[in-house]
Amino acid sequence: MSNFEFKNFLTKNWRILILIIFSVAFFFIYSWFPYQTSKPLKFSSPDATANYFWAERVSGSTANGAVKPHYEGTLTYFEPLNVVADDVVIPRSVRSDNGTVKPVSFLGIILIYGLISKIFGSWIIIYLTPLFAAIGVLFFYGIIKKIFNSKIAFISALLLLPFAPYWYYASRSMFHNVLFVDLILIGVWFLILHRDVIKKNVKQDGDAAVPRLYALAIPFLSGIFFGLAIMTRVSELIWLVPAILLGGTIFFKQVKLDKLISRPRLVSLSLIFLCGIFLALLPMFYYNQILYGGFLNFGYSQPGTVEVQNEIVVDPENINGISVFTGMTQKFLPFGFHPRAAWNNFVNYFVKMYWYLFWPALIGGLLFLYKHKERDKKQWLYFVIFCTTSIILVSFYGSWAIQDNINPRSITIGNSYTRYWLPMYIMAIPLAIMAWQKLSELFKNKYFKEIIIYWFVILFFILNIQSAVFAEEEGLLIMRDNIIKDRGLAENVLTQIESEAIIINQHFDKYFWPEHKVIVDNLNNEDYYSIYTDLISRGLPLYYYGFIFREDALNHLNNERLNKYSLRLDIIELDEENKLGLYKLTKEK
């Protein structure tokens, strides 16, 4: 390549080259948190713990490369104690059916990461979400470039890399949401690429030339990535289906008007796209049938309830099953429809938390509508899909009373709204750029215009570092320190109990399991007392680890409740600093 050709290449591709450099850098930034918490590997969430455990089973080996033949790539294991213990010897985020322990999760992240780690080893599992996140930004750039222009796409991608919830959940790598978003971005990019291929193959007579093999492969690949995304989070079909139908309708109408392709060929390409989706979903159908008894059965709770980190939230309208409205919306709004709650959550987790994105995006949206005649069909489709998706996501998840933080008044990045609303946040970014571009047009000096835009990028970066890394309660630094601290507390407990002991606890199961058997309970559920009696009679040591009981509370528990089952709770160690106590549950003779 001559110097002229090289300079020409750089001139044409400098934006994507810069983005590649930044994406590589952010892959390492995203990977910092999983690396810091990997020795030994523990997670702050029972969902993440379970996802990693099952992905490792699919891989068939541990993170240090040791092969575990008994795994056999299965998504179940048998716990014999659960046959006599009413299936309670399990942590949160899994379920047990007559002793057979299964995932309580959408299976996409487990199967995708497990199969990749079959090639590279289980050590790679915790770094796959950071990798997909870095790659996804490049596809986001490609999409926005085709819809708007290179400048908006470049700045949008620069903003997505450090965007707090994207960064945060790319780092907390065993959640589904970032992987889902990135798979959708890749699938959408292939769809847009396919439209360009059709345009390039138009004959002079107005009909599209016969597509080459790669032109047929593009919609198939798009379908594959859409299918993988659906398998990763099936619940997102609530907005994904309307978005696909809107996009497909506009696309079909456009190619018909432009006479780019005949109707039979358009139908055949659509079928290829659907075949890709179906093929990607086959593993999900297979495992759903094996695990849950039906192709469309999942591990989550029955309709009308949903489980988040083992906290069951029931739609109050669904309790009696009388409401006609509830019956009609139960399949589509299993958490009910509560407009006031949805609005309050929207204000808390978008307007207030990410004000630096919300207000510019709102102004950009108003400018979009004000100059509606200047917008082409691609931009209108994007805007309509963004509005539709936002309304559905806010109504669907915002109606749900989620509280992941122990402090009920805390509004933090760790609450699940921030990951559920990632598609809405991300689609708002180009609109925010349009607002800042309009502001920059107030200045005549072209260099000052660029300064205004990139000042916003720098400000955005600084604010998101604060939100993702240094935020109080649940920023990545505090999360790292808490994991290391709690991991140490759990290790101290293990030095004081027998290897075969069962640990009863409310929140520490994620640090004990899968190496040790656990029961999730705080000793308030008397239905469990007979189970404890039976387990102790079988010679199994039972311990309780949780918040310290006050002396009067412990006496009441022993003398008024446990004694009815000939049980007694004795103090082993009290950690006054952390307000945690280790107790042994014994059977009185």
Secondary structure, DSSP 8 states (H G I E B T S, - for coil): --HHHHHHHHHHHHHHHHHHHHHHHHHHHHHHHHHHTBTTB--SSHHHHHHHHHHHHHHTB-TTS-B-TTTTT-S-EE-THHHHTTT-SS-TTEEEETTEEEE-S-SHHHHHHHHHHHHH-GGGHHHHHHHHHHHHHHHHHHHHHHHS-HHHHHHHHHHHTT-HHHHHHHHSTTSSHHHHHHHHHHHHHHHHHHHHHHHHTB-TTSSB----HHHHHHHHHHHHHHHHHHHH-GGGHHHHHHHHHHHHHHHHHHHHHHT-S-HHHHHHHHHHHHHHHHHHHHHHHHHHHHHHSSTT--SS--TTEEEETTEEEE-GGGSS---HHHHHHTTT-TT---HHHHHHHHIIIIIITTHHHHHHHHHHHHHHHHTGGG--HHHHHHHHHHHHHHHHHHHHHHTS----SSSTT---TTSTHHHHTHHHHHHHHHHHHHHHHHHHTT-S-HHHHHHHHHHHHHHHHHHHHHHHTS-TTTSHHHHHHHHHHHHHHHHHHHTTS-TT-EEEESS-HHHHTTTSEEEE--S--GGGHHHHHHHHHTT--EEEEEE---HHHHHHIIIIIGGGGTEEEEEEEEETTTTEEEEEEEE--
